[in-house]
Amino acid sequence: MIEPDLTQPIPETIERVHFIGIGGSGMSGIAHMMLDAGIAVSGSDRSGSATVDRLVERGARVGIGHDAAHLPADVDAVVVTSALWPDNPELVAARDRGVPVLHRSQALHVLARGKRVVAVAGAHGKTTTTGMLVVGLHGLGIDAGFVNGGVIAGLDVSSAHGTSDAFVLEADESDGSFLLYDVAVALITNIDTDHLDHYGTAAAFDAAFAEFADRASEAVVISADDPGAQRVRALMRHERVLTFGEAEGADVRIVEIRVGAVASCTVEIAGERFELEAGVPGRHNAVNAAGALATLVAMGVAPVDGARALAAFRGTGRRFELHGERRGVRVFDDYAHHPAEVDAALTAARTVIGDGRIIAIHQPHLYSRTRDMAGDFAAVYERVADHTVVLDVYGAREDPIPGVTGALVAERFADPEDVDFLPDWQQAAERAAAIAREGDIIVTLSCGDVYRIIPQVLSALEVGDGE
């Protein structure tokens, strides 16, 4: 995979842009925004999809497969992600011709120029919290532009150009690109040391977050509860910091959390209490809502208005998203790909399923994460799920590591009866369906392509009777 060159000068004017891998969720969102801005868009993807079809309908020229011939002669810039291989023929052709090659974060920087940028960073909860902020701003009559990691329910898109000066984005810390933006308000949800393949040390990782915060021109909003966030807080020098959480002294202090089909909480701000609804289940989402409210307050919104606007949020795609039901078994998908995220997602699921059981389908993401956290994943799944089916590793940007497969996770279960390692997807779908009975849920978990197994799971449920 390629290492993004964030020092590449960004052209002052871009009239024609080419996306390599335009069908990806993040890339397609940026492509739509470029079209909204009147920029001519072309691109390529390895296969056709509904996402590609929508771009073509809007006027984008998209080639299927990767071929240097897809790169227009008059393009001003090429946009890529870190998941691209260095020998991609379009990338090679662009470099040979001297065309600026921009990382997707640099393309976002172009779209956000001159805007009041609100950037959401952190280990967990970024997509949900970003969605909350967008819905909240829209509810306040502010047509904010945004780029999010998931489709926002009610808006039915993951990005939009917007007509106001507000621009909300989910910032990616994995490769340091979150330091590229000119941020007005920075929100840090929480911090778990990760991505050491890029940063090298935990200290460098923390320092990057502190730099991200200190660069904010208006304010920083950060968790008062999360140990990693508080570790970074000690490194920060920003003059205006608002904290949120259950800790005594938090600026937006959570007094009480209520869980159920929809999580909610009572928060206290400057001695006054407000009721806040998360719109989605899970204790962690009540905390996310408090972070979103704190951010709106940092932007100058009255707490009562912010709380009322946030109540319209109804979730984002791939965050405990229901895909169907067969013979009384509901099938969900969730983006969780870190042990803490899996814990939060499955714990939230417990609050909505009553006496039902949880059958998890886990797709390990990244060889390095699987190698380093196999035991942590096994412990969480064995504690919170009733049975787990483990697939093989989704390598994403990494090359395979010898000996690292999904079996590493399955082998760390204390009770082998609680887990199956089934790299064959059809076998995995049939096994999950065979276990499930009425009232249970099956949930796929990963930020890879595990959601693609869901049609197989639903089909298997139609023909099976459960155990």
Secondary structure, DSSP 8 states (H G I E B T S, - for coil): -----TTS---S--SEEEEETTTSHHHHHHHHHHHHTT-EEEEEESS--HHHHHHHHTT-EEEES--GGGS-TT-SEEEE-TTS-TT-HHHHHHHHTT--EEEHHHHHHHHHTTSEEEEEESSSSHHHHHHHHHHHHHHTT---EEEEEEEETTTTEEEE--SSSEEEEE---TTSGGGSS-EEEEEE-------HHHHSSHHHHHHHHHHHHHT-SSEEEEESS-HHHHHHHTT---S-EEEEESSTT-SEEEEEEE-SSS-EEEEEETTEEEEEE-SSSSHHHHHHHHHHHHHHHHTT--HHHHHHHHTT---BTTSSEEEEEETTEEEEEE---SHHHHHHHHHHHHTTSTT--EEEEE--B-HHHHHHHHHHHHHHHHHH-SEEEE---B-TTS---TT-STHHHHHT-SSGGGEEE--SHHHHHHHHHHH--TT-EEEEE-SSSGGGGHHHHHHHHHH----
